[in-house]
């Protein structure tokens, strides 16, 4: 288990699960019209995905600019999500 975290592979697993979640929720929305529309879903998952990438970079000892880049991109995705919700 320690190696799973130290190598950052745990984050890879989480990202795969996030993609599967997006596919299931997108399909559910397409078939039933219930849930988040795909555009809103993408911004939510992007924000979380970028935070996961920042965590992966930190776990694997990446240089701080990479961590900062992923955190910054997460902020942009989060603000896009907030802007989309604010308009509704």
C-alpha positions as CSV (number, residue, x, y, z in Angstrom):
1,X,0.0,0.0,0.0
2,X,2.9,2.3,0.8
3,X,4.3,1.9,-2.7
4,X,0.9,2.7,-4.2
5,X,1.0,6.1,-2.5
6,X,4.7,6.8,-2.9
7,X,4.6,6.1,-6.6
8,X,1.5,8.2,-7.1
9,X,-0.3,5.2,-8.6
10,X,-3.2,5.7,-6.2
11,X,-3.9,9.0,-7.9
12,X,-3.8,7.3,-11.3
13,X,-6.5,4.9,-10.0
14,X,-8.6,7.8,-8.7
15,X,-8.3,9.6,-12.1
16,X,-9.5,6.4,-13.9
17,X,-12.4,6.2,-11.5
18,X,-13.2,9.8,-12.2
19,X,-13.3,9.2,-15.9
20,X,-15.6,6.2,-15.4
21,X,-17.8,8.4,-13.1
22,X,-18.0,11.0,-15.9
23,X,-19.0,8.4,-18.4
24,X,-21.7,6.9,-16.2
25,X,-23.1,10.3,-15.2
26,X,-23.0,11.5,-18.9
27,X,-24.8,8.5,-20.0
28,X,-27.4,8.8,-17.3
29,X,-28.0,12.4,-18.2
30,X,-28.3,11.5,-21.9
31,X,-30.8,8.8,-21.3
32,X,-32.9,10.4,-18.6
33,X,-32.2,14.1,-18.6
34,X,-31.5,13.9,-14.9
35,X,-28.3,15.1,-13.2
36,X,-25.7,17.6,-14.2
37,X,-25.5,18.6,-17.9
38,X,-22.2,17.5,-19.4
39,X,-20.8,21.0,-19.5
40,X,-21.3,21.4,-15.7
41,X,-20.0,17.9,-15.1
42,X,-16.8,18.6,-17.0
43,X,-15.9,21.7,-15.0
44,X,-16.5,19.9,-11.7
45,X,-14.4,16.9,-12.6
46,X,-11.7,19.1,-14.2
47,X,-11.3,21.0,-10.9
48,X,-11.0,17.8,-9.0
49,X,-8.8,16.2,-11.6
50,X,-6.3,19.0,-11.5
51,X,-6.2,18.8,-7.7
52,X,-5.5,15.1,-8.0
53,X,-2.6,15.8,-10.4
54,X,-1.2,18.4,-8.0
55,X,-1.3,15.8,-5.2
56,X,0.3,13.2,-7.5
57,X,3.1,15.7,-8.4
58,X,3.7,16.4,-4.7
59,X,3.7,12.7,-3.8
60,X,6.3,11.8,-6.5
61,X,8.6,14.7,-5.6
62,X,7.9,16.8,-8.8
63,X,9.3,20.3,-9.0
64,X,7.2,23.0,-7.4
65,X,6.3,24.7,-10.7
66,X,4.4,21.6,-11.7
67,X,2.4,21.5,-8.4
68,X,1.7,25.2,-8.8
69,X,0.6,24.7,-12.4
70,X,-1.9,22.0,-11.5
71,X,-3.2,24.0,-8.6
72,X,-3.6,27.1,-10.8
73,X,-5.5,25.1,-13.5
74,X,-7.7,23.6,-10.7
75,X,-8.5,27.2,-9.6
76,X,-9.4,28.1,-13.2
77,X,-11.7,25.1,-13.5
78,X,-13.2,25.8,-10.2
79,X,-13.9,29.4,-11.1
80,X,-15.5,28.3,-14.4
81,X,-17.7,26.0,-12.5
82,X,-18.7,28.7,-10.1
83,X,-19.4,31.1,-13.0
84,X,-21.6,28.5,-14.6
85,X,-23.6,27.9,-11.4
86,X,-23.9,31.7,-10.7
87,X,-25.6,32.3,-14.0
88,X,-28.3,29.7,-13.2
